Amino acid sequence: MAHDFARKVVCVIGRVVVLPEYRRQGIGTMVEKACEEWAEDLGYSKVIVESRENKVEFYEQMLYEVRGEAVEGDTFRCIRMEKDL
């Protein structure tokens, strides 16, 4: 089994927000997928997001998994979610 020790491990994607008037058009999904592809191209093997509580389902649909309890952020409660690339 070959190992790629130069491979980076974790990329954190943060503060992705779609304005209300542009929601439900697939923009958030496109942006998140583009970020994931870019992270993978750069050699990362895992992506972390800190989701608002009301957006957990969105990330779960993109195969992210909840990791831990909600914590108080600066302006809202966040839930750490992770996805292997």
Helices and strands as residue ranges (DSSP letters): E 8-13, G 20-22, H 27-41, E 44-52, G 53-55, H 56-61, E 65-66, E 71-72, E 77-84
